[in-house]
Amino acid sequence: MAASSTFCLRSLYTWSPTLTYSASSHQPVTTNVLADGRRDAEFAPGNHPRRRTRSDSGFGGASLLLAIGGIAGVTLQSVGSRRREIGIRMALGAGGHDLVMMVVRENMKFAAIGLACGMALSYFAVRVIASLLFQTDSLDPLTFAIVAAAVPLLAGLASWLPARRAAGVDPVIALSGD
């Protein structure tokens, strides 16, 4: 009888502490220690730091992919609207490499401004999210270095692909009409 009532109290406690108290008002309500030494509090619904970190990392990766797609889309639209200018440059002797580097250089200026603003804001915002980080210092220099290296690299790649496509257009076709 004692084992089944203990099980009943434990299962009731995990679902409703007030019900446990009403079932046995003479027993203190404490967190249970499992066989391997962990406490029930570790398994509370909002207390999974590793799962939360993985989830946040997944959302961060998804936002990075969306940002790359956005940069590529804006570059593609910009290059498409400048098709006549690119055709004139090619007709005057500019090589495909020169045109690609012109477009990438313009986009890298915006990426550098965005990176500088983002790093400055993240330096101050990290104090707000410090409680959400798991086994990581809030001002981890490795994380800041990876972001500082990855953002320009990915922004350059995202702007290089549409620029390369625009540089392959025949100047006669680019100048013939809109």
Secondary structure, DSSP 8 states (H G I E B T S, - for coil): -HHHHHHHHHHHHHH-HHHHHHH-TTS-----B-TTS-BGGGGSTT--HHHHHHHHHHHHHHHHHHHHHHHHHHHHHHHHHTHHHHHHHHHTT--HHHHHHHHHHHHHHHHHHHHHHHHHHHHHHHHHHGGG-SSS-TT-HHHHHHHHHHHHHHHHHHHHHHHHHHHTS-HHHHHH--
